[in-house]
Amino acid sequence: MSLPASAVARPTGLPVQALSDGVLWLAVFSGGFVFYEPSPHELIFAAAIPVWFLSGLRLPKSIGPLVWLLLLYVAGGMLAMTQSYDFRLTNQPIFVAVTAFLAVTAFFYASLVAQRPDAVRIVISAYIAAAIGTSLLGMIGYFGLTPNGLFTLYDRAAGGFKDPNVFGPFLVFPFVILVRRILTEPLRRLPKNGGLALVILFGIFLSFSRAAWGLTVVSTGAMALFLFINERRSSVRARYIALSVSGLIALAVMLAGVLSLPAVQKLYVQRAQIVQDYDAGHLGRFERHIIGFNLMLEHPLGLGYAEFGKLLGEDEHDIWLKSLTTYGWLGFIAFLALTVSTILVGFPLCFRSGPMQGVVQVAYVVFVGHILVATVIDIDHWRHIYLLLGLIWGTRALNMRRTADLVRPPKPASGAGYREVLIAAVRP
């Protein structure tokens, strides 16, 4: 694939492109290991982004909505920070700074897709490697092979994260990518893709995150539906059905084996309940949501980071309430507009053929799934959310650029008039 002129590395005397590819892989990989903030992910990306801009990367104009809405979101957080009782006690500046930096990573991913779509393979490779690595950490911790419950929380696998409820959803995107490969790639690659998918799926299961479980089922099903709708050949559709049925049988066998372990079975029965005591009890999750939304009618600028938890004893655990309390009404409106616009611009991309169709289909269904589960969990600092945003908006920018290249009339040759050029452009 030939690169646009703007994406060609400038002569600097250094192998800028090779360096930028390596730093990009490492930066994406580090997203699977977030024990504290700012994490190594932010530190490595701080090096990766300048290197890539040295190689000619530029922000396309067509991602303007993504840029402006995320900037408004961050601005809302800065305003809400001023409402905090004592911002030094709750790390307000650091929290908002991390939000701002994650927004920059979304801009970077979108620009990367728009100008270097071939580099997406580096992103996917690093993400799958991170998912495998953090899944293995979760398994090691869950089965007691580490001291002091390392890589676990509340007897649930947490992998390279502080919280199992972040660990599980992080694994869904690479899992669905691998399932799509199983369905579409030659059968000789089935053992590799299937093996990697099973490792990640086991990590999702051991997180015992209801959100991750539901997200996995919804995203995988929606991806398979997109595949089936876009395919017109009956033989290929039959292949999809056969592989899907085989996969479900393998999944049932795996679950039966895992649930035969008494400790796993006990925790599974407990976590499989849709509503837990801390959801519906006095001052539980749902009651706190009602109190919080009423409270925010009196605080249009927000409360600041972690202030809601101080008032009611627990954090918001709802992205819409979190947007209101931590980013104010400005942040809430910006995030709502970003969510709606991403869903609207992303849907047509799932049916448009091209090199990014498979990736954007998975990114889209996983993003929409995250928005659904975000009603019971905060996702504003989940690194992979900004990756999904970048993939969707970057694909839109890529398609718009290619469309413009097709309809743009050729430049007139020396001495040729525009009338002759236009006639040549429309002539069959």
Wavefront OBJ file of the C-alpha trace (Angstrom):
o trace
v 0.000 0.000 0.000
v 1.443 3.381 -0.996
v 1.366 6.054 1.670
v 0.145 9.612 1.219
v 2.891 12.165 0.908
v 2.177 13.490 4.390
v 2.779 10.081 5.911
v 6.272 9.597 4.480
v 8.970 9.953 7.074
v 11.083 13.042 6.794
v 14.826 12.509 6.367
v 16.225 12.949 9.888
v 19.262 10.703 9.771
v 17.416 8.219 12.012
v 15.151 5.272 11.150
v 12.136 7.301 12.264
v 9.503 4.961 10.828
v 10.983 1.826 12.384
v 11.341 3.631 15.697
v 7.781 4.951 15.552
v 6.389 1.471 14.794
v 8.225 -0.033 17.755
v 7.196 2.695 20.178
v 3.588 2.407 18.962
v 3.533 -1.341 19.642
v 4.965 -0.822 23.119
v 2.536 1.999 23.897
v -0.535 -0.043 22.932
v 0.814 -3.102 24.764
v 1.263 -1.074 27.960
v -2.482 -0.376 27.979
v -3.024 -3.861 29.417
v -1.153 -3.058 32.631
v -2.638 -0.125 34.545
v -2.083 -0.377 38.303
v -1.965 3.356 39.004
v -2.316 6.765 37.343
v -0.530 8.088 35.451
v 0.400 4.629 34.204
v 3.264 3.458 31.960
v 0.732 3.701 29.117
v 0.721 7.500 29.417
v 4.485 7.741 29.802
v 5.211 5.613 26.728
v 2.580 7.387 24.644
v 4.194 10.689 25.626
v 7.223 9.432 23.693
v 5.275 7.701 20.898
v 3.150 10.642 19.790
v 6.045 13.074 19.104
v 7.954 10.358 17.229
v 4.950 9.708 14.994
v 4.430 13.381 14.293
v 8.083 13.554 13.300
v 7.269 10.861 10.736
v 4.671 13.153 9.144
v 1.415 12.342 10.979
v -1.195 15.113 10.910
v -4.670 15.649 12.338
v -7.258 15.326 9.535
v -9.967 17.989 9.500
v -12.687 15.346 9.306
v -12.098 14.256 12.919
v -13.035 17.749 14.064
v -16.133 16.607 16.013
v -14.042 14.087 17.962
v -11.436 16.723 18.788
v -13.801 19.503 19.809
v -16.158 17.339 21.858
v -13.329 15.728 23.812
v -11.757 19.147 24.398
v -15.086 20.378 25.765
v -15.240 17.276 27.949
v -11.820 18.066 29.397
v -12.773 21.732 29.818
v -15.783 20.610 31.845
v -13.439 18.620 34.085
v -11.250 21.680 34.621
v -14.270 23.755 35.628
v -15.560 21.011 37.944
v -12.137 20.849 39.573
v -12.667 24.377 40.918
v -15.743 23.152 42.840
v -13.778 20.580 44.836
v -13.486 21.172 48.571
v -9.720 20.669 48.446
v -8.426 19.500 45.068
v -5.040 18.599 46.574
v -6.588 15.782 48.630
v -8.251 14.083 45.675
v -5.548 14.487 43.002
v -7.882 16.624 40.902
v -5.185 18.038 38.581
v -3.700 14.599 37.904
v -7.106 13.077 37.163
v -8.072 15.798 34.684
v -4.587 15.724 33.139
v -4.941 11.975 32.520
v -8.339 12.561 30.886
v -6.784 15.194 28.630
v -3.926 12.895 27.676
v -6.274 10.016 26.896
v -8.218 12.378 24.635
v -4.948 13.082 22.813
v -4.458 9.339 22.291
v -7.882 9.210 20.602
v -6.780 11.995 18.251
v -3.565 10.102 17.578
v -5.321 6.816 16.767
v -7.755 8.589 14.441
v -4.912 10.345 12.620
v -2.999 7.081 12.373
v -5.919 5.255 10.754
v -6.592 8.123 8.360
v -3.001 8.398 7.102
v -1.364 5.068 7.887
v -4.119 2.421 7.870
v -1.433 -0.238 7.410
v -0.168 0.629 10.911
v -3.423 -0.617 12.426
v -1.958 -4.138 12.238
v 0.659 -2.980 14.772
v -2.093 -1.720 17.069
v -4.071 -4.967 16.832
v -0.955 -7.111 17.326
v 0.051 -5.186 20.444
v -3.486 -5.233 21.841
v -3.798 -9.012 21.426
v -0.379 -9.509 23.036
v -1.414 -7.285 25.960
v -4.676 -9.223 26.342
v -2.820 -12.544 26.435
v -0.261 -11.217 28.918
v -2.759 -9.654 31.303
v -5.052 -12.721 31.031
v -2.180 -14.984 32.086
v -1.476 -12.698 35.042
v -5.134 -12.938 36.029
v -5.070 -16.739 35.834
v -1.859 -16.966 37.857
v -3.339 -14.720 40.520
v -6.751 -16.403 40.586
v -5.327 -19.881 41.138
v -3.169 -18.673 44.025
v 0.221 -18.845 42.336
v 1.195 -15.355 43.539
v 1.676 -14.058 47.098
v -0.841 -11.809 48.866
v -3.531 -12.157 46.226
v -1.486 -10.326 43.589
v -3.354 -9.786 40.272
v -6.713 -10.424 41.988
v -9.336 -8.437 43.873
v -12.194 -9.872 45.935
v -11.215 -13.383 44.770
v -11.665 -12.294 41.142
v -8.956 -12.109 38.478
v -7.802 -8.526 37.860
v -4.729 -9.212 35.715
v -2.710 -6.079 35.101
v -5.477 -3.789 36.384
v -6.605 -2.509 39.755
v -10.184 -3.640 39.165
v -11.637 -6.836 37.617
v -14.419 -4.676 36.144
v -11.807 -2.943 33.962
v -9.758 -6.079 33.294
v -12.708 -8.028 31.845
v -14.018 -5.396 29.402
v -10.457 -4.636 28.221
v -10.265 -8.198 26.871
v -13.453 -8.069 24.796
v -12.127 -6.179 21.748
v -9.191 -8.547 21.035
v -11.423 -11.551 21.730
v -13.974 -10.442 19.121
v -11.151 -9.664 16.676
v -9.900 -13.242 17.058
v -13.402 -14.691 16.686
v -13.789 -12.751 13.453
v -10.490 -14.165 12.241
v -11.693 -17.671 13.089
v -14.769 -17.115 10.967
v -13.073 -15.437 7.993
v -9.483 -16.656 7.745
v -8.290 -19.989 6.289
v -8.840 -23.037 8.498
v -5.091 -23.616 8.819
v -5.002 -20.562 11.115
v -7.819 -21.879 13.284
v -5.578 -23.519 15.946
v -3.618 -20.304 16.525
v -6.608 -17.951 16.505
v -8.750 -20.377 18.497
v -6.068 -20.957 21.122
v -5.496 -17.240 21.665
v -9.248 -16.605 21.822
v -9.708 -19.304 24.482
v -6.965 -17.823 26.676
v -8.585 -14.388 26.512
v -12.073 -15.823 27.026
v -10.875 -17.637 30.146
v -9.532 -14.319 31.420
v -12.903 -12.684 30.787
v -14.649 -15.467 32.676
v -12.304 -15.322 35.690
v -12.872 -11.575 36.006
v -16.399 -12.505 37.131
v -17.508 -9.166 35.719
v -21.153 -9.233 34.719
v -20.499 -6.245 32.450
v -17.663 -8.093 30.689
v -19.735 -11.252 30.281
v -22.664 -9.384 28.775
v -20.371 -7.256 26.631
v -18.692 -10.379 25.239
v -21.981 -12.022 24.275
v -23.516 -8.876 22.730
v -20.367 -7.806 20.846
v -19.597 -11.257 19.454
v -23.189 -11.774 18.356
v -23.409 -8.349 16.713
v -20.105 -8.896 14.887
v -21.317 -12.263 13.566
v -24.558 -10.632 12.449
v -22.654 -7.952 10.513
v -20.591 -10.669 8.841
v -23.688 -12.646 7.897
v -25.511 -9.582 6.507
v -22.552 -8.395 4.448
v -21.917 -11.845 2.943
v -23.969 -12.846 -0.100
v -22.434 -16.259 -0.832
v -24.459 -19.084 0.694
v -21.388 -21.318 1.040
v -19.580 -18.729 3.149
v -22.677 -18.158 5.266
v -22.846 -21.905 5.874
v -19.197 -21.802 6.994
v -20.014 -19.023 9.468
v -22.874 -21.054 10.903
v -20.824 -24.260 11.171
v -17.890 -22.530 12.870
v -20.218 -20.649 15.217
v -21.960 -23.825 16.316
v -18.593 -25.546 16.821
v -17.404 -22.599 18.885
v -20.484 -22.658 21.088
v -19.995 -26.400 21.724
v -16.353 -25.803 22.652
v -17.421 -22.959 24.944
v -20.001 -25.158 26.671
v -17.406 -27.874 27.264
v -14.939 -25.354 28.680
v -17.542 -23.828 31.019
v -18.634 -27.263 32.214
v -15.050 -28.137 33.065
v -14.350 -24.854 34.847
v -17.614 -24.899 36.799
v -16.778 -28.352 38.116
v -14.332 -26.593 40.467
v -16.258 -25.838 43.712
v -14.661 -22.424 44.327
v -15.363 -21.276 40.765
v -18.908 -22.597 40.885
v -19.688 -20.760 44.131
v -18.415 -17.414 42.857
v -20.119 -17.927 39.487
v -23.513 -18.509 41.109
v -23.032 -15.390 43.202
v -21.893 -13.169 40.317
v -24.447 -14.522 37.838
v -27.252 -12.777 39.725
v -28.261 -9.741 37.703
v -28.952 -7.550 40.759
v -26.596 -7.711 43.738
v -27.226 -6.429 47.272
v -24.970 -3.427 46.669
v -27.085 -2.535 43.624
v -30.592 -2.430 45.088
v -29.938 -2.056 48.852
v -30.197 1.132 50.916
v -27.884 3.722 49.340
v -26.971 1.063 46.809
v -25.885 1.780 43.267
v -29.378 2.567 41.935
v -30.440 4.745 44.860
v -27.158 6.673 44.646
v -27.864 7.303 40.978
v -31.214 8.920 41.778
v -29.717 11.032 44.560
v -26.796 12.019 42.356
v -28.868 13.180 39.382
v -31.075 15.262 41.684
v -27.995 16.715 43.371
v -26.481 17.776 40.057
v -29.478 19.988 39.295
v -28.005 22.327 41.893
v -24.385 22.045 40.735
v -24.115 22.825 36.992
v -20.320 23.065 37.174
v -20.043 19.648 38.808
v -18.487 18.552 42.097
v -14.979 17.551 41.080
v -13.255 14.183 40.983
v -14.074 11.781 43.885
v -16.287 14.308 45.668
v -19.426 12.237 45.030
v -17.821 9.237 46.735
v -17.023 11.351 49.776
v -20.642 12.453 50.054
v -22.331 9.055 49.608
v -19.624 6.570 50.470
v -19.266 5.037 46.969
v -18.324 6.320 43.525
v -20.883 6.977 40.810
v -20.534 3.699 38.871
v -22.446 5.258 35.972
v -20.775 7.184 33.173
v -23.634 9.638 32.798
v -23.651 10.556 36.466
v -19.835 10.529 36.459
v -19.875 12.990 33.562
v -22.155 15.302 35.544
v -20.298 15.143 38.847
v -16.720 15.142 37.561
v -17.073 17.145 34.327
v -20.192 19.223 35.001
v -23.061 19.850 32.641
v -20.598 20.939 29.960
v -18.800 17.593 30.150
v -22.060 15.664 30.256
v -23.396 17.343 27.109
v -20.050 16.887 25.342
v -19.874 13.185 26.185
v -23.499 12.629 25.199
v -22.912 14.396 21.868
v -19.722 12.404 21.292
v -21.499 9.125 22.005
v -24.441 9.879 19.705
v -22.258 11.194 16.874
v -19.890 8.199 17.099
v -22.801 5.765 16.894
v -24.267 7.641 13.910
v -21.043 7.985 11.895
v -19.819 4.501 12.752
v -22.848 2.500 11.661
v -22.509 3.117 7.876
v -18.801 2.253 8.075
v -19.696 -1.300 9.103
v -21.230 -1.878 5.665
v -18.632 -0.074 3.558
v -16.099 -2.417 2.001
v -12.428 -1.629 2.418
v -9.308 -2.641 4.328
v -10.676 -1.247 7.611
v -14.151 -2.797 7.438
v -13.387 -5.792 9.668
v -11.627 -3.727 12.335
v -14.243 -0.977 12.381
v -17.069 -3.506 12.634
v -15.513 -4.944 15.782
v -14.610 -1.507 17.171
v -18.169 -0.303 16.581
v -20.013 -3.187 18.235
v -17.609 -3.196 21.192
v -17.952 0.580 21.601
v -21.754 0.425 21.555
v -21.609 -2.459 24.028
v -19.422 -0.389 26.348
v -21.930 2.455 26.237
v -24.663 0.016 27.268
v -22.723 -1.320 30.252
v -21.533 2.182 31.175
v -24.866 2.764 32.896
v -23.520 0.651 35.770
v -19.807 1.482 35.608
v -17.423 4.392 34.969
v -15.485 4.195 31.696
v -13.993 7.682 31.408
v -10.438 6.492 32.174
v -10.536 3.193 30.321
v -7.651 3.446 27.849
v -9.224 1.148 25.261
v -12.330 3.367 24.951
v -10.164 6.074 23.394
v -8.640 3.489 21.082
v -12.114 2.470 19.894
v -13.065 6.114 19.334
v -9.899 6.660 17.323
v -10.491 3.592 15.144
v -14.064 4.618 14.305
v -13.377 8.289 13.594
v -10.114 7.499 11.825
v -11.907 5.082 9.486
v -14.452 7.784 8.714
v -11.624 10.206 7.883
v -9.901 7.580 5.719
v -13.065 6.901 3.731
v -13.770 10.614 3.281
v -10.241 11.185 1.993
v -10.487 8.307 -0.468
v -13.870 9.534 -1.701
v -12.443 13.013 -2.187
v -9.497 11.574 -4.129
v -11.909 9.761 -6.468
v -14.062 12.784 -7.255
v -11.318 15.409 -7.308
v -10.550 16.455 -10.923
v -6.924 16.043 -12.009
v -4.651 19.058 -11.946
v -4.237 20.693 -15.344
v -1.052 19.891 -17.163
v 1.210 22.725 -18.157
v -0.555 24.747 -20.844
v -3.863 22.874 -20.516
v -7.021 24.796 -19.707
v -9.517 23.863 -17.028
v -12.223 23.347 -19.688
v -10.186 20.580 -21.316
v -9.391 18.993 -17.951
v -13.050 18.889 -16.882
v -14.102 17.391 -20.189
v -11.447 14.688 -19.809
v -12.546 13.991 -16.220
v -16.168 13.287 -17.111
v -15.547 11.536 -20.415
v -16.321 7.750 -20.166
l 1 2 3 4 5 6 7 8 9 10 11 12 13 14 15 16 17 18 19 20 21 22 23 24 25 26 27 28 29 30 31 32 33 34 35 36 37 38 39 40 41 42 43 44 45 46 47 48 49 50 51 52 53 54 55 56 57 58 59 60 61 62 63 64 65 66 67 68 69 70 71 72 73 74 75 76 77 78 79 80 81 82 83 84 85 86 87 88 89 90 91 92 93 94 95 96 97 98 99 100 101 102 103 104 105 106 107 108 109 110 111 112 113 114 115 116 117 118 119 120 121 122 123 124 125 126 127 128 129 130 131 132 133 134 135 136 137 138 139 140 141 142 143 144 145 146 147 148 149 150 151 152 153 154 155 156 157 158 159 160 161 162 163 164 165 166 167 168 169 170 171 172 173 174 175 176 177 178 179 180 181 182 183 184 185 186 187 188 189 190 191 192 193 194 195 196 197 198 199 200 201 202 203 204 205 206 207 208 209 210 211 212 213 214 215 216 217 218 219 220 221 222 223 224 225 226 227 228 229 230 231 232 233 234 235 236 237 238 239 240 241 242 243 244 245 246 247 248 249 250 251 252 253 254 255 256 257 258 259 260 261 262 263 264 265 266 267 268 269 270 271 272 273 274 275 276 277 278 279 280 281 282 283 284 285 286 287 288 289 290 291 292 293 294 295 296 297 298 299 300 301 302 303 304 305 306 307 308 309 310 311 312 313 314 315 316 317 318 319 320 321 322 323 324 325 326 327 328 329 330 331 332 333 334 335 336 337 338 339 340 341 342 343 344 345 346 347 348 349 350 351 352 353 354 355 356 357 358 359 360 361 362 363 364 365 366 367 368 369 370 371 372 373 374 375 376 377 378 379 380 381 382 383 384 385 386 387 388 389 390 391 392 393 394 395 396 397 398 399 400 401 402 403 404 405 406 407 408 409 410 411 412 413 414 415 416 417 418 419 420 421 422 423 424 425 426 427 428
